[in-house]
């Protein structure tokens, strides 16, 4: 099937469509591809070798070459060294000052902690003394109260004993008085009887 419009041009397009593309690829075979990769590796190896040799040469040349110094350059270098030395000394002094300040601050903190601990111990001791004093005062009050109660009980017992003795003495006096009165009455009765007998 051919198209009349454009003739050979259309035939070429149909052929290209069947093949899938009008351009040919650059790499036509696997062997050519491998050869290109090998060539690229060799080029990379050459490049690395060149860079290594250049670096080695540059180091050797830098170490082997001596620069003649002018008096101005020597003065500038000495001044730079002096400035650097002074800077190092200043930094050392500042570091020592910071270390000293840190040590002083730590010592102050330790002293404050010790003072706080001593104050805490002192307060605890005072509280213990106060508790002990309160306990002793309570014991003294209890002992005084017990002594007072014992004294009152002793006084009450003594008063009861004396009252009992007085009651016993009063009873004995009463009995003795009754006996004396009975004896007097008996004597009077005897005298009356004797008088009556004598009268008869």
MDTraj code that builds the backbone (N, CA, C; nanometers):
import mdtraj as md
import numpy as np

residues = "UNK UNK UNK UNK UNK UNK UNK UNK UNK UNK UNK UNK UNK UNK UNK UNK UNK UNK UNK UNK UNK UNK UNK UNK UNK UNK UNK UNK UNK UNK UNK UNK UNK UNK UNK UNK UNK UNK UNK UNK UNK UNK UNK UNK UNK UNK UNK UNK UNK UNK UNK UNK UNK UNK UNK UNK UNK UNK UNK UNK UNK UNK UNK UNK UNK UNK UNK UNK UNK UNK UNK UNK UNK UNK UNK UNK UNK UNK UNK UNK UNK UNK UNK UNK UNK UNK UNK UNK UNK UNK UNK UNK UNK UNK UNK UNK UNK UNK UNK UNK UNK UNK UNK UNK UNK UNK UNK UNK UNK UNK UNK UNK UNK UNK UNK UNK UNK UNK UNK UNK UNK UNK UNK UNK UNK UNK UNK UNK UNK UNK UNK UNK UNK UNK UNK UNK UNK UNK UNK UNK UNK UNK UNK UNK UNK UNK UNK UNK UNK UNK UNK UNK UNK UNK UNK UNK UNK UNK UNK UNK UNK UNK UNK UNK UNK UNK UNK UNK UNK UNK UNK UNK UNK UNK UNK UNK UNK UNK UNK UNK UNK UNK UNK UNK UNK UNK UNK UNK UNK UNK UNK UNK UNK UNK UNK UNK UNK UNK UNK UNK".split()
xyz = np.array([
    [0.0861, -0.1162, 0.0000],
    [0.0000, 0.0000, 0.0000],
    [0.0899, 0.1212, 0.0000],
    [0.0783, 0.1996, -0.0972],
    [0.1594, 0.3185, -0.1106],
    [0.0695, 0.4377, -0.1277],
    [0.1177, 0.5481, -0.0834],
    [0.0420, 0.6726, -0.0938],
    [0.0997, 0.7534, -0.2084],
    [0.0168, 0.8127, -0.2776],
    [0.0607, 0.8891, -0.3933],
    [0.1078, 1.0265, -0.3545],
    [0.0639, 1.0765, -0.2395],
    [0.1018, 1.2113, -0.1985],
    [0.2418, 1.2026, -0.1397],
    [0.3295, 1.2704, -0.1929],
    [0.4641, 1.2743, -0.1406],
    [0.5487, 1.1598, -0.1876],
    [0.4956, 1.0614, -0.2431],
    [0.5639, 0.9488, -0.3032],
    [0.6658, 0.8825, -0.2112],
    [0.7962, 0.9011, -0.2413],
    [0.9035, 0.8329, -0.1700],
    [0.9150, 0.8797, -0.0253],
    [0.8789, 1.0031, -0.0033],
    [0.8849, 1.0555, 0.1336],
    [0.7923, 0.9783, 0.2246],
    [0.6742, 0.9493, 0.1784],
    [0.5782, 0.8758, 0.2589],
    [0.6245, 0.7323, 0.2788],
    [0.6895, 0.6762, 0.1812],
    [0.7393, 0.5414, 0.1921],
    [0.8486, 0.5341, 0.2983],
    [0.9313, 0.6378, 0.3019],
    [1.0367, 0.6457, 0.4027],
    [0.9767, 0.6554, 0.5424],
    [0.8707, 0.7323, 0.5589],
    [0.8055, 0.7474, 0.6896],
    [0.7482, 0.6145, 0.7360],
    [0.6855, 0.5422, 0.6405],
    [0.6302, 0.4127, 0.6782],
    [0.7396, 0.3191, 0.7245],
    [0.8550, 0.3214, 0.6587],
    [0.9654, 0.2347, 0.6970],
    [1.0157, 0.2739, 0.8358],
    [1.0229, 0.4016, 0.8627],
    [1.0695, 0.4482, 0.9934],
    [0.9725, 0.4085, 1.1032],
    [0.8458, 0.4148, 1.0735],
    [0.7462, 0.3782, 1.1737],
    [0.7593, 0.2304, 1.2066],
    [0.7791, 0.1481, 1.1051],
    [0.7935, 0.0058, 1.1296],
    [0.9164, -0.0227, 1.2153],
    [1.0281, 0.0450, 1.1909],
    [1.1496, 0.0206, 1.2671],
    [1.1426, 0.0832, 1.4066],
    [1.0620, 0.1816, 1.4283],
    [1.0462, 0.2421, 1.5583],
    [1.1184, 0.3738, 1.5720],
    [1.2181, 0.4030, 1.4920],
    [1.2902, 0.5291, 1.5041],
    [1.3639, 0.5560, 1.3751],
    [1.3895, 0.6848, 1.3495],
    [1.4616, 0.7210, 1.2272],
    [1.6109, 0.7333, 1.2532],
    [1.6546, 0.7454, 1.3819],
    [1.7952, 0.7616, 1.4149],
    [1.8574, 0.6283, 1.4523],
    [1.9836, 0.6140, 1.4182],
    [2.0587, 0.4975, 1.4592],
    [2.1260, 0.5296, 1.5921],
    [2.1441, 0.4282, 1.6769],
    [2.2095, 0.4497, 1.8055],
    [2.3586, 0.4656, 1.7850],
    [2.4264, 0.5354, 1.8786],
    [2.5696, 0.5599, 1.8700],
    [2.6475, 0.4305, 1.8933],
    [2.6049, 0.3531, 1.9931],
    [2.6727, 0.2280, 2.0262],
    [2.5951, 0.1155, 1.9604],
    [2.6597, 0.0541, 1.8715],
    [2.5865, -0.0492, 1.7992],
    [2.6115, -0.1887, 1.8529],
    [2.7226, -0.2051, 1.9349],
    [2.7490, -0.3395, 1.9836],
    [2.8029, -0.3348, 2.1258],
    [2.7948, -0.4492, 2.1937],
    [2.8434, -0.4605, 2.3306],
    [2.9947, -0.4506, 2.3357],
    [3.0638, -0.4991, 2.2352],
    [3.2098, -0.4933, 2.2344],
    [3.2591, -0.3502, 2.2224],
    [3.1874, -0.2682, 2.1425],
    [3.2253, -0.1277, 2.1329],
    [3.1995, -0.0560, 2.2655],
    [3.0922, -0.0930, 2.3323],
    [3.0592, -0.0334, 2.4627],
    [3.1678, -0.0672, 2.5643],
    [3.2148, -0.1896, 2.5675],
    [3.3190, -0.2321, 2.6587],
    [3.4497, -0.1603, 2.6287],
    [3.4800, -0.1406, 2.5045],
    [3.6021, -0.0707, 2.4660],
    [3.5983, 0.0740, 2.5135],
    [3.4812, 0.1367, 2.5032],
    [3.4682, 0.2761, 2.5484],
    [3.4854, 0.2835, 2.7004],
    [3.4283, 0.1881, 2.7737],
    [3.4433, 0.1870, 2.9191],
    [3.5885, 0.1668, 2.9588],
    [3.6613, 0.0765, 2.8895],
    [3.8022, 0.0543, 2.9188],
    [3.8835, 0.1800, 2.8921],
    [3.8504, 0.2483, 2.7845],
    [3.9204, 0.3731, 2.7507],
    [3.8958, 0.4780, 2.8595],
    [3.7718, 0.4849, 2.9104],
    [3.7389, 0.5806, 3.0162],
    [3.8161, 0.5483, 3.1439],
    [3.8294, 0.4190, 3.1785],
    [3.9058, 0.3799, 3.2963],
    [4.0524, 0.4183, 3.2822],
    [4.1095, 0.3945, 3.1633],
    [4.2493, 0.4291, 3.1418],
    [4.2702, 0.5798, 3.1546],
    [4.1731, 0.6567, 3.1025],
    [4.1828, 0.8030, 3.1124],
    [4.1764, 0.8481, 3.2578],
    [4.0884, 0.7856, 3.3365],
    [4.0780, 0.8203, 3.4787],
    [4.2064, 0.7854, 3.5528],
    [4.2657, 0.6712, 3.5204],
    [4.3907, 0.6305, 3.5831],
    [4.5018, 0.7287, 3.5505],
    [4.5098, 0.7712, 3.4239],
    [4.6110, 0.8700, 3.3836],
    [4.5902, 1.0019, 3.4581],
    [4.4648, 1.0413, 3.4709],
    [4.4345, 1.1670, 3.5400],
    [4.4761, 1.1590, 3.6879],
    [4.4439, 1.0485, 3.7544],
    [4.4815, 1.0339, 3.8952],
    [4.6328, 1.0297, 3.9130],
    [4.7030, 0.9622, 3.8211],
    [4.8491, 0.9568, 3.8271],
    [4.9076, 1.0967, 3.8124],
    [4.8549, 1.1734, 3.7205],
    [4.9034, 1.3105, 3.7007],
    [4.8801, 1.3979, 3.8229],
    [4.7638, 1.3854, 3.8839],
    [4.7342, 1.4654, 4.0029],
    [4.8278, 1.4274, 4.1172],
    [4.8541, 1.2965, 4.1349],
    [4.9440, 1.2525, 4.2407],
    [5.0855, 1.3030, 4.2197],
    [5.1368, 1.2923, 4.0971],
    [5.2724, 1.3405, 4.0687],
    [5.2813, 1.4908, 4.0899],
    [5.1774, 1.5658, 4.0465],
    [5.1796, 1.7110, 4.0650],
    [5.1823, 1.7473, 4.2134],
    [5.1006, 1.6778, 4.2935],
    [5.0981, 1.7073, 4.4365],
    [5.2315, 1.6791, 4.5022],
    [5.2934, 1.5636, 4.4678],
    [5.4232, 1.5292, 4.5242],
    [5.5281, 1.6327, 4.4853],
    [5.5280, 1.6735, 4.3586],
    [5.6234, 1.7727, 4.3099],
    [5.6031, 1.9061, 4.3807],
    [5.4798, 1.9461, 4.4009],
    [5.4529, 2.0731, 4.4673],
    [5.5031, 2.0708, 4.6116],
    [5.4839, 1.9577, 4.6834],
    [5.5312, 1.9484, 4.8218],
    [5.6833, 1.9537, 4.8266],
    [5.7491, 1.8781, 4.7391],
    [5.8959, 1.8775, 4.7371],
    [5.9487, 2.0153, 4.7038],
    [5.8873, 2.0816, 4.6068],
    [5.9340, 2.2141, 4.5671],
    [5.9132, 2.3153, 4.6794],
    [5.8020, 2.3058, 4.7506],
    [5.7759, 2.4001, 4.8595],
    [5.8744, 2.3805, 4.9728],
    [5.9120, 2.2565, 5.0023],
    [6.0060, 2.2298, 5.1111],
    [6.1499, 2.2595, 5.0714],
    [6.1811, 2.2489, 4.9439],
    [6.3188, 2.2676, 4.8997],
    [6.3514, 2.4129, 4.8684],
    [6.2524, 2.4942, 4.8478],
    [6.2762, 2.6322, 4.8081],
    [6.2872, 2.7193, 4.9320],
    [6.3945, 2.7967, 4.9415],
    [6.4137, 2.8894, 5.0524],
    [6.3856, 3.0296, 5.0049],
    [6.3048, 3.1019, 5.0830],
    [6.2702, 3.2391, 5.0465],
    [6.3654, 3.3324, 5.1186],
    [6.4239, 3.4220, 5.0445],
    [6.5118, 3.5215, 5.1042],
    [6.4235, 3.6279, 5.1679],
    [6.4485, 3.6507, 5.2974],
    [6.3632, 3.7439, 5.3704],
    [6.4290, 3.8806, 5.3764],
    [6.3501, 3.9802, 5.3529],
    [6.3979, 4.1178, 5.3643],
    [6.3864, 4.1592, 5.5098],
    [6.4599, 4.2636, 5.5500],
    [6.4496, 4.3093, 5.6887],
    [6.3073, 4.3499, 5.7270],
    [6.2341, 4.4072, 5.6321],
    [6.0952, 4.4456, 5.6615],
    [6.0104, 4.3226, 5.6903],
    [6.0328, 4.2148, 5.6072],
    [5.9565, 4.0927, 5.6277],
    [5.9928, 4.0271, 5.7603],
    [6.1223, 4.0288, 5.7961],
    [6.1656, 3.9736, 5.9245],
    [6.1022, 4.0512, 6.0387],
    [6.1005, 4.1871, 6.0276],
    [6.0399, 4.2697, 6.1327],
    [5.8917, 4.2401, 6.1462],
    [5.8234, 4.2254, 6.0335],
    [5.6796, 4.1962, 6.0369],
    [5.6558, 4.0592, 6.1023],
    [5.7396, 3.9595, 6.0646],
    [5.7218, 3.8265, 6.1243],
    [5.7504, 3.8279, 6.2740],
    [5.8567, 3.9003, 6.3157],
    [5.8874, 3.9092, 6.4588],
    [5.7747, 3.9787, 6.5337],
    [5.7217, 4.0847, 6.4722],
    [5.6098, 4.1550, 6.5368],
    [5.4883, 4.0639, 6.5475],
    [5.4641, 3.9855, 6.4417],
    [5.3510, 3.8921, 6.4455],
    [5.3729, 3.7873, 6.5539],
    [5.4995, 3.7381, 6.5651],
    [5.5294, 3.6412, 6.6708],
    [5.5139, 3.7028, 6.8085],
    [5.5588, 3.8298, 6.8240],
    [5.5448, 3.8989, 6.9520],
    [5.3977, 3.9163, 6.9880],
    [5.3205, 3.9572, 6.8872],
    [5.1768, 3.9759, 6.9107],
    [5.1134, 3.8429, 6.9486],
    [5.1528, 3.7361, 6.8769],
    [5.0966, 3.6047, 6.9068],
    [5.1372, 3.5595, 7.0472],
    [5.2658, 3.5829, 7.0841],
    [5.3126, 3.5473, 7.2179],
    [5.2372, 3.6249, 7.3250],
    [5.2208, 3.7561, 7.3007],
    [5.1459, 3.8379, 7.3968],
    [5.0014, 3.7911, 7.4078],
    [4.9452, 3.7555, 7.2923],
    [4.8066, 3.7083, 7.2925],
    [4.7949, 3.5799, 7.3743],
    [4.8929, 3.4877, 7.3545],
    [4.8921, 3.3624, 7.4303],
    [4.9085, 3.3907, 7.5793],
    [5.0008, 3.4848, 7.6133],
    [5.0212, 3.5194, 7.7545],
    [4.8964, 3.5813, 7.8145],
    [4.8318, 3.6708, 7.7390],
    [4.7079, 3.7352, 7.7878],
    [4.5997, 3.6294, 7.8101],
    [4.5893, 3.5368, 7.7123],
    [4.4897, 3.4306, 7.7272],
    [4.5205, 3.3437, 7.8493],
    [4.6517, 3.3177, 7.8722],
    [4.6896, 3.2384, 7.9895],
    [4.6552, 3.3117, 8.1185],
    [4.6836, 3.4437, 8.1200],
    [4.6508, 3.5236, 8.2397],
    [4.5008, 3.5275, 8.2620],
    [4.4261, 3.5480, 8.1517],
    [4.2799, 3.5505, 8.1648],
    [4.2267, 3.4157, 8.2122],
    [4.2844, 3.3075, 8.1560],
    [4.2410, 3.1738, 8.1991],
    [4.2729, 3.1520, 8.3465],
    [4.3939, 3.1998, 8.3887],
    [4.4296, 3.1856, 8.5304],
    [4.3346, 3.2673, 8.6178],
    [4.2993, 3.3889, 8.5701],
    [4.2065, 3.4730, 8.6470],
    [4.0697, 3.4060, 8.6558],
    [4.0263, 3.3490, 8.5425],
    [3.8964, 3.2798, 8.5436],
    [3.9026, 3.1593, 8.6366],
    [4.0167, 3.0856, 8.6299],
    [4.0316, 2.9709, 8.7200],
    [4.0310, 3.0153, 8.8656],
    [4.0996, 3.1273, 8.8927],
    [4.1038, 3.1784, 9.0302],
    [3.9652, 3.2225, 9.0760],
    [3.8933, 3.2917, 8.9857],
    [3.7569, 3.3342, 9.0203],
    [3.6688, 3.2124, 9.0455],
    [3.6865, 3.1114, 8.9600],
    [3.6080, 2.9894, 8.9785],
    [3.6424, 2.9235, 9.1116],
    [3.7739, 2.9188, 9.1431],
    [3.8151, 2.8589, 9.2701],
    [3.7599, 2.9382, 9.3882],
    [3.7653, 3.0732, 9.3774],
    [3.7121, 3.1576, 9.4854],
    [3.5617, 3.1357, 9.4999],
    [3.4922, 3.1282, 9.3844],
    [3.3476, 3.1062, 9.3896],
    [3.3156, 2.9692, 9.4505],
    [3.3930, 2.8679, 9.4105],
    [3.3705, 2.7347, 9.4677],
    [3.4004, 2.7331, 9.6171],
    [3.5102, 2.8018, 9.6578],
    [3.5437, 2.8084, 9.8000],
    [3.4331, 2.8798, 9.8781],
    [3.3811, 2.9894, 9.8181],
    [3.2724, 3.0623, 9.8845],
    [3.1485, 2.9748, 9.8964],
    [3.1203, 2.9006, 9.7897],
    [3.0044, 2.8122, 9.7939],
    [3.0225, 2.7030, 9.8991],
    [3.1436, 2.6465, 9.9052],
    [3.1707, 2.5425, 10.0060],
    [3.1592, 2.5999, 10.1461],
    [3.2149, 2.7238, 10.1646],
    [3.2050, 2.7873, 10.2963],
    [3.0591, 2.8138, 10.3331],
    [2.9800, 2.8596, 10.2338],
    [2.8386, 2.8844, 10.2610],
    [2.7669, 2.7546, 10.2969],
    [2.7998, 2.6462, 10.2252],
    [2.7373, 2.5183, 10.2568],
    [2.7767, 2.4708, 10.3962],
    [2.9066, 2.4896, 10.4324],
    [2.9507, 2.4500, 10.5662],
    [2.8803, 2.5332, 10.6728],
    [2.8689, 2.6657, 10.6467],
    [2.8010, 2.7528, 10.7430],
    [2.6550, 2.7119, 10.7587],
    [2.5913, 2.6796, 10.6457],
    [2.4519, 2.6362, 10.6514],
    [2.4390, 2.5060, 10.7292],
    [2.5332, 2.4132, 10.7041],
    [2.5297, 2.2863, 10.7769],
    [2.5519, 2.3090, 10.9265],
    [2.6490, 2.3989, 10.9604],
    [2.6751, 2.4281, 11.1019],
    [2.5522, 2.4929, 11.1662],
    [2.4886, 2.5855, 11.0932],
    [2.3686, 2.6517, 11.1463],
    [2.2564, 2.5506, 11.1662],
    [2.2432, 2.4578, 11.0711],
    [2.1403, 2.3540, 11.0836],
    [2.1671, 2.2660, 11.2046],
    [2.2954, 2.2291, 11.2237],
    [2.3313, 2.1466, 11.3401],
    [2.3050, 2.2226, 11.4694],
    [2.3398, 2.3533, 11.4689],
    [2.3174, 2.4352, 11.5884],
    [2.1682, 2.4441, 11.6206],
    [2.0870, 2.4675, 11.5181],
    [1.9419, 2.4775, 11.5388],
    [1.8869, 2.3448, 11.5902],
    [1.9360, 2.2339, 11.5309],
    [1.8893, 2.1020, 11.5759],
    [1.9287, 2.0780, 11.7213],
    [2.0522, 2.1191, 11.7577],
    [2.0972, 2.1024, 11.8964],
    [2.0132, 2.1876, 11.9906],
    [1.9854, 2.3124, 11.9500],
    [1.9024, 2.3994, 12.0351],
    [1.7625, 2.3418, 12.0516],
    [1.7072, 2.2883, 11.9413],
    [1.5741, 2.2282, 11.9511],
    [1.5773, 2.1059, 12.0425],
    [1.6839, 2.0255, 12.0325],
    [1.6958, 1.9081, 12.1203],
    [1.7084, 1.9520, 12.2661],
    [1.7883, 2.0593, 12.2909],
    [1.8009, 2.1110, 12.4279],
    [1.6671, 2.1624, 12.4790],
    [1.5921, 2.2315, 12.3925],
    [1.4617, 2.2832, 12.4340],
    [1.3660, 2.1689, 12.4665],
    [1.3692, 2.0649, 12.3825],
    [1.2827, 1.9493, 12.4086],
    [1.3224, 1.8828, 12.5405],
    [1.4551, 1.8689, 12.5632],
    [1.5026, 1.8071, 12.6867],
    [1.4645, 1.8920, 12.8080],
    [1.4800, 2.0264, 12.7935],
    [1.4432, 2.1154, 12.9043],
    [1.2941, 2.1064, 12.9333],
    [1.2123, 2.1005, 12.8283],
    [1.0674, 2.0892, 12.8481],
    [1.0337, 1.9561, 12.9152],
    [1.1035, 1.8491, 12.8739],
    [1.0793, 1.7187, 12.9354],
    [1.1170, 1.7209, 13.0827],
    [1.2337, 1.7807, 13.1132],
    [1.2782, 1.7873, 13.2530],
    [1.1833, 1.8740, 13.3355],
    [1.1377, 1.9870, 13.2768],
    [1.0439, 2.0734, 13.3493],
    [0.9142, 1.9988, 13.3768],
    [0.8668, 1.9220, 13.2756],
    [0.7438, 1.8448, 13.2956],
    [0.7639, 1.7405, 13.4046],
    [0.8830, 1.6755, 13.4047],
    [0.9113, 1.5772, 13.5099],
    [0.9167, 1.6434, 13.6467],
    [0.9788, 1.7644, 13.6538],
    [0.9859, 1.8356, 13.7818],
    [0.8468, 1.8749, 13.8298],
    [0.7624, 1.9220, 13.7358],
    [0.6250, 1.9588, 13.7725],
    [0.5502, 1.8346, 13.8220],
    [0.5691, 1.7223, 13.7505],
    [0.5014, 1.5989, 13.7925],
    [0.5523, 1.5530, 13.9287],
    [0.6849, 1.5650, 13.9507],
    [0.7417, 1.5256, 14.0805],
    [0.6899, 1.6165, 14.1919],
    [0.6833, 1.7479, 14.1637],
    [0.6322, 1.8419, 14.2639],
    [0.4859, 1.8132, 14.2950],
    [0.4093, 1.7827, 14.1902],
    [0.2680, 1.7507, 14.2108],
    [0.2539, 1.6228, 14.2923],
    [0.3387, 1.5224, 14.2608],
    [0.3335, 1.3973, 14.3364],
    [0.3734, 1.4209, 14.4819],
    [0.4759, 1.5068, 14.5034],
    [0.5187, 1.5380, 14.6401],
    [0.4081, 1.6115, 14.7155],
    [0.3422, 1.7050, 14.6463],
    [0.2334, 1.7792, 14.7108],
    [0.1199, 1.6849, 14.7495],
    [0.0855, 1.5949, 14.6547],
    [-0.0227, 1.4999, 14.6838],
    [0.0177, 1.4081, 14.7988],
    [0.1435, 1.3639, 14.7985],
    [0.1908, 1.2762, 14.9062],
    [0.1882, 1.3505, 15.0396],
    [0.2283, 1.4797, 15.0363],
    [0.2275, 1.5586, 15.1592],
    [0.0848, 1.5768, 15.2096],
    [-0.0055, 1.6037, 15.1151],
    [-0.1455, 1.6195, 15.1560],
    [-0.1996, 1.4895, 15.2139],
    [-0.1652, 1.3786, 15.1487],
    [-0.2124, 1.2494, 15.1985],
    [-0.1515, 1.2190, 15.3360],
    [-0.0206, 1.2544, 15.3505],
    [0.0443, 1.2324, 15.4813],
    [-0.0214, 1.3207, 15.5889],
    [-0.0485, 1.4470, 15.5500],
    [-0.1125, 1.5379, 15.6467],
    [-0.2516, 1.4875, 15.6829],
    [-0.3237, 1.4385, 15.5801],
    [-0.4580, 1.3862, 15.6069],
    [-0.4503, 1.2630, 15.6962],
    [-0.3512, 1.1778, 15.6696],
    [-0.3356, 1.0572, 15.7526],
    [-0.2993, 1.0961, 15.8951],
    [-0.2088, 1.1954, 15.9092],
    [-0.1696, 1.2414, 16.0423],
    [-0.2890, 1.3023, 16.1154],
    [-0.3653, 1.3821, 16.0417],
    [-0.4840, 1.4432, 16.1037],
    [-0.5829, 1.3352, 16.1463],
    [-0.6000, 1.2330, 16.0609],
    [-0.6918, 1.1241, 16.0957],
    [-0.6401, 1.0476, 16.2172],
    [-0.5065, 1.0253, 16.2194],
    [-0.4486, 0.9552, 16.3345],
    [-0.4690, 1.0360, 16.4630],
    [-0.4415, 1.1682, 16.4529],
    [-0.4580, 1.2533, 16.5715],
    [-0.6043, 1.2606, 16.6141],
    [-0.6927, 1.2672, 16.5149],
    [-0.8358, 1.2702, 16.5486],
    [-0.8770, 1.1405, 16.6155],
    [-0.8213, 1.0291, 16.5625],
    [-0.8529, 0.8995, 16.6243],
    [-0.7992, 0.8937, 16.7661],
    [-0.6765, 0.9450, 16.7847],
    [-0.6198, 0.9455, 16.9202],
    [-0.7022, 1.0346, 17.0129],
    [-0.7406, 1.1532, 16.9586],
    [-0.8225, 1.2435, 17.0416],
    [-0.9576, 1.1791, 17.0756],
    [-1.0131, 1.1093, 16.9736],
    [-1.1422, 1.0435, 16.9989],
    [-1.1249, 0.9331, 17.1027],
    [-1.0131, 0.8601, 17.0899],
    [-0.9862, 0.7530, 17.1864],
    [-0.9647, 0.8120, 17.3262],
    [-0.8886, 0.9233, 17.3325],
    [-0.8637, 0.9875, 17.4625],
    [-0.9945, 1.0418, 17.5204],
    [-1.0771, 1.1005, 17.4341],
    [-1.2051, 1.1545, 17.4821],
    [-1.2936, 1.0422, 17.5326],
    [-1.2917, 0.9307, 17.4556],
    [-1.3720, 0.8153, 17.4985],
    [-1.3210, 0.7612, 17.6312],
    [-1.1874, 0.7556, 17.6439],
    [-1.1286, 0.7056, 17.7694],
    [-1.1636, 0.8002, 17.8841],
    [-1.1582, 0.9310, 17.8605],
    [-1.1944, 1.0287, 17.9636],
    [-1.3406, 1.0147, 18.0016],
    [-1.4250, 0.9952, 17.8969],
    [-1.5679, 0.9799, 17.9247],
    [-1.5925, 0.8534, 18.0086],
    [-1.5277, 0.7451, 17.9679],
    [-1.5454, 0.6190, 18.0417],
    [-1.4935, 0.6361, 18.1847],
    [-1.3764, 0.7021, 18.1957],
    [-1.3185, 0.7216, 18.3285],
    [-1.4111, 0.8095, 18.4132],
    [-1.4685, 0.9120, 18.3491],
    [-1.5604, 1.0008, 18.4218],
    [-1.6847, 0.9240, 18.4646],
    [-1.7345, 0.8384, 18.3728],
    [-1.8537, 0.7590, 18.4076],
    [-1.8196, 0.6626, 18.5215],
    [-1.7000, 0.6009, 18.5094],
    [-1.6608, 0.5075, 18.6151],
    [-1.6424, 0.5813, 18.7492],
    [-1.5823, 0.7011, 18.7380],
    [-1.5636, 0.7793, 18.8619],
    [-1.6996, 0.8197, 18.9184],
    [-1.7907, 0.8579, 18.8291],
    [-1.9238, 0.8964, 18.8748],
    [-1.9962, 0.7765, 18.9349],
    [-1.9765, 0.6574, 18.8687],
    [-2.0394, 0.5361, 18.9206],
    [-1.9787, 0.5013, 19.0562],
    [-1.8461, 0.5196, 19.0684],
    [-1.7787, 0.4889, 19.1945],
    [-1.8267, 0.5851, 19.3029],
    [-1.8399, 0.7102, 19.2673],
    [-1.8888, 0.8094, 19.3636],
    [-2.0331, 0.7735, 19.4038],
    [-2.1107, 0.7334, 19.3028],
    [-2.2499, 0.6982, 19.3312],
    [-2.2556, 0.5748, 19.4219],
    [-2.1669, 0.4782, 19.3929],
    [-2.1627, 0.3570, 19.4759],
    [-2.1196, 0.3957, 19.6168],
    [-2.0206, 0.4821, 19.6307],
    [-1.9721, 0.5234, 19.7625],
    [-2.0826, 0.5977, 19.8373],
    [-2.1514, 0.6842, 19.7654],
    [-2.2603, 0.7588, 19.8305],
    [-2.3703, 0.6610, 19.8753],
    [-2.3969, 0.5663, 19.7829],
    [-2.5006, 0.4687, 19.8180],
    [-2.4554, 0.3871, 19.9361],
    [-2.3255, 0.3517, 19.9435],
    [-2.2737, 0.2725, 20.0526],
    [-2.2802, 0.3536, 20.1808],
    [-2.2413, 0.4800, 20.1697],
    [-2.2476, 0.5649, 20.2861],
    [-2.3914, 0.5803, 20.3354],
    [-2.4811, 0.5923, 20.2390],
    [-2.6237, 0.6050, 20.2791],
    [-2.6700, 0.4744, 20.3447],
    [-2.6281, 0.3679, 20.2884],
    [-2.6708, 0.2390, 20.3442],
    [-2.6095, 0.2226, 20.4837],
    [-2.4846, 0.2639, 20.4988],
    [-2.4193, 0.2513, 20.6275],
    [-2.4857, 0.3466, 20.7261],
    [-2.5230, 0.4585, 20.6820],
    [-2.5872, 0.5548, 20.7697],
    [-2.7271, 0.5034, 20.8074],
    [-2.7931, 0.4420, 20.7141],
    [-2.9264, 0.3898, 20.7417],
    [-2.9144, 0.2731, 20.8359],
    [-2.8144, 0.1927, 20.8191],
    [-2.7936, 0.0778, 20.9068],
    [-2.7555, 0.1261, 21.0460],
    [-2.6783, 0.2300, 21.0512],
    [-2.6400, 0.2803, 21.1794],
    [-2.7614, 0.3452, 21.2479],
    [-2.8464, 0.3958, 21.1744],
    [-2.9646, 0.4576, 21.2308],
    [-3.0622, 0.3513, 21.2780],
    [-3.0615, 0.2439, 21.2338],
    [-3.1519, 0.1377, 21.2779],
    [-3.0878, 0.0678, 21.3886],
])
top = md.Topology()
chain = top.add_chain()
for i, resn in enumerate(residues, 1):
    res = top.add_residue(resn, chain, resSeq=i)
    for name in ("N", "CA", "C"):
        top.add_atom(name, md.element.get_by_symbol(name[0]), res)
traj = md.Trajectory(xyz[None], top)
